[in-house]
């Protein structure tokens, strides 16, 4: 179990994350839609996530969303690296009704995000542009290479939820045990 605490003038966050524990944690970011997405992430990745955030949501949801991504990414980095005896690569396409999103992950220890989604506007009060901000923060702080591509869809809620679930399933597959692999790199280290 990794615990990260982040205190800024914009947010106060306590995050606990455990890649070997699939129990349900308490998720309270102060942003209802983000809570819903993180609950989906935790469930479909099989990762325990407990996160409490107080943020300046009276301004908007940007700082809370980005900073939650930062602490989740930092916790993932501590849990995942150095990697050994895992698949390393994972991919998933998740559909939700008319929406389809594909995610491919490499536990490379080289952060890189490719994010392609042509959705704009809001889901409830949540700006959908913050989805990219969240994943950028996760990837940058975790050392994961991640490609998230919206294949199709018209309902913004479905597209965003499929994005979080595709990331979760791809991560679960990348973390799957493979004892034959040892360190999954020809370099001998990641």
BELTAVEN-V638416 format. One line per field, one symbol per residue. burial: # if it has 9 or more other ideal C-beta (glycine too) atoms within 8 Angstrom, else .. A space follows every 10 residues. Layout:
burial: ???
//
This chain:
burial: .#.#.#.... #########. ....#.#.#. #.######## #####.#### ###.#.#... ########## ########## #.#..##### ####.#..## ########.. #.#...#.#. ..#..###.# ########## ########## ..#.##.### ########## ######.#.. #.##.....#
//
